C-alpha cells in the first residue's frame, strides 16, 4: 500500500510538471525522425543497397523507436548526481523503511508512463494519417520478442 501511495505522489508531481515531460518527449521524437529523414534520403538515392528493408519498414522502425525511447530512456541522473550526491540528500533516504532504488524507480515510473502515452498518441496519429506507410508485425513470435526486448530494456 505504501508503494501505491509513493507512486501516486510522484505521479501528481509528474503531472504538475507536464512541460518537462513534453520537452523530453520532443527530444525522444526528434532524434528518430532525423534518422528517418537521413535513411529515407539514402533509400531514395540507391534502393539496390536495401535488400532487406523498404521505406515502410524503415518508417515503422523509427516510429516505434519514438515509443520505445519515451518509455525506456530515463532522465534521473540530474536528481541523483546533483541533489542526492552533491547536496547530500542521500542521507535522508538511509533511515527510511524502503530502499533508495525502489524510491527512485517509483519516482521515475510516472514520467515513463506519461511520455509513453505521448509516444502512443504520436504513433497512432502517424498510423491513421499514413496507414499503408506503417506496417506492424502481427505474428506471435515477433510480438513476444518485442515484449521481451522492451522488458529487458
N, C-alpha and C positions, 0 to 999 in steps of 0.2 A: 504494500500500500504506500510505503514511503517513496518508492521509486516512481510510482504514478504521480504522486504529488510533486516530486522534483521535476519530472518531465513536464507536468502542466505548468509549473512556474517558469521553466525555461522556454516553453512554447509561447507563453504570454510575452516574454521578453523578445523572442524572435519575431513574433507577430507585430509587436510595437515598433520594431526597427526594420520594417519592410524594405525601406530604401537600400539598406545594406545588402539585403538578400537580392534585390534587383540588380545592384551593381555587380555582385559576384556571379549572378546568373548571366548577365551580359558578357562577362569575361568567358564563362563556360560556353556561351553561344557563339561569340565572335571568332574564337580560335578555330573550332571545327569548320565554320563557314569559310574562313580564309583558306584553310587547307582544301576544302571542297572546290573553291574557285580555282586554286592552283591546279588541282588534278583534273578538273573539267577542261581547263585550257590545254593541259598536256594530252588529255584524251582526244580532244578535238583536233589537235595538231598531228597526232600519229596513232590511229586506232589499231594498227597492226601490232604494237607493243603490248596491248592489253588483251591477252588471250583469255584470262580467267575472269576479268572484270568487264562490266559495261557501265554506262553512265548511271543507270538506275541503281545498281548495287553500290556504286560509289556514293550516291546521294543518300541511300538508306543507311549506309555505314556511318556517314558523318552526321546525319540527323539523329540516329540512335546514340552517337557519341555525345551529343548535347545532353541527352537524358542521363547517360552514364556519368558524364563529367559533373553534372549538377547533383547527382545522387551520391557519388563516391568521393569526390575531392573535398577534403575538409580544410578549413581555414582557422584552425585553433592555435596556430603557432604564435601569434601575437599575444594572445592571452596567457599562454604558458610561459613564453620567454620573458615578456615584459612584466606582467602583473605577478605571476607566481614565483618566478626566479629572481628577477632584478629587484622588484619591490618587496619581496619577502612574503608574498601572500600564501605561499605553500604551507607555511607553518600553521595557519588556521584550519587547514584540512586534515592535519595529522591526528587530531583528537576526535574527529567525527566518527560516527559508527559505521560508515561505509567508505569504500576505497576511493582514492583520488581518481583513478582511471574510470571507474563507473560514473563518478560525478561528471567528469569531462565528456564521457560518452553521452550521458543524458543531457548535457549542455549543448552538444553539437547535433544531436539527433533531430530536434525541431527544425534547425536550419536546413538539414538534408531533406526533410520531408517537404518543406515549403519550396525549396529550389527544385526538387524533383517534380513537384506538382507543376511548377512553371515549365520545366522541360517537357512533361507530358502534354501540356497545353500547346506548346510550340510545335511538337511533333504531330499532334492531332491536327493542328491548323495546316501544317505542310501536307499532311496526308489527305486532308479534304481538298486543298487547293490543287495539289499535284498528285492525284490518286494513282494514275498509271506510272508516274515517275518514281514512286516509292514502293518498294516491294519488300515485304516482311516474310521470313521463313515460317511455314506453317507445319513443319514436321516436328514430331515429338522429340527426337534426339537433338535437333537444333535448339529447341526451346529449353530442354533440360540442360544442355551445355551452356546456354546463355545465362540461365539462372545460377548454375554452378560458378561460372566466371564472375558474375555480379556479387555472389555471396563471398567468394574468395577476395574480391576487391574491397 
